[in-house]
Amino acid sequence: MMTMCWLKLYDTEHVMAGRWGYSHGYCGNTVKDLASKLQSLKRLKIRLDGIGVRRTFLGSIDCVHCMIFEMRTDPDSKWYSHKSNGAGVSYEVVVDLVESRALWTAGPEPASTHDITFFRGGKMEGSNRKKNEKKWDKSALYFQLPKGKRLIGDSGYEGEPETISTTKSEHDSQTKEFFARAKSRHETFNKRLKDFGVLSRHFRHGGGVRIKN
């Protein structure tokens, strides 16, 4: 209960001590221990495999920004988030089109990272895709998406027509409505993530971006 309350309200240790009647250290250690155990469930609960073979569209894809304090050891404009008008990090999320669950999460990356760059695992330099692919991060979703499967994304993913479908003017009304509903559902998912204070408020833990996950 203490850990779930912390995830929701994102209290500091001295506030938790007053709320629960335990010492600062006990509250902090308890929350850290249980939050780590919850995090360890990610590989069991958030996964791309096991999807029905008849499904072509697995889910919708989008990136969500979370606020952080300025990186004093790495001050750079790459951390700037246009969504919060301050420092932030970006997380890539895929939401299942059929079930109420996430299929994939990745990050964090600096908030200025373009959605399609995040998906690919690197920037596209020139027109030689194979040459670029050799430089991209092989753990990126671009390389992990099952063959023959597709995702639905916004206009930021227009450069990957083989794997991500975006709304086109030539689409019929039913297709446009289907894509719009999928993207709207994803925005609702993102909003519900931000219902937790640990994701909507300035994250204050970790000594670097790779620890802020």
Number of C-alpha atoms within 10 A of each C-alpha: 7 15 18 13 14 20 17 17 17 21 15 13 19 14 13 22 17 11 11 11 10 14 13 16 12 13 21 19 12 13 21 12 11 14 15 11 11 10 10 11 10 13 9 7 12 15 15 17 9 6 14 8 8 7 13 13 17 21 27 26 24 23 24 20 24 22 24 22 14 15 14 8 8 11 10 12 12 15 23 20 21 12 13 12 9 15 25 28 25 24 20 20 21 25 27 22 21 11 9 10 15 20 21 21 18 17 17 20 21 21 26 17 19 16 22 22 17 24 23 20 19 19 16 17 9 8 8 9 10 8 12 15 17 10 12 19 15 14 12 18 19 20 15 11 16 14 9 11 17 19 23 26 27 17 13 13 21 16 14 15 11 11 19 21 20 20 18 11 7 8 11 10 10 9 13 16 13 13 19 17 13 22 22 13 17 25 17 12 17 17 13 12 16 17 15 17 17 20 20 19 16 16 17 13 13 10 10 12 17 10 9 15 14
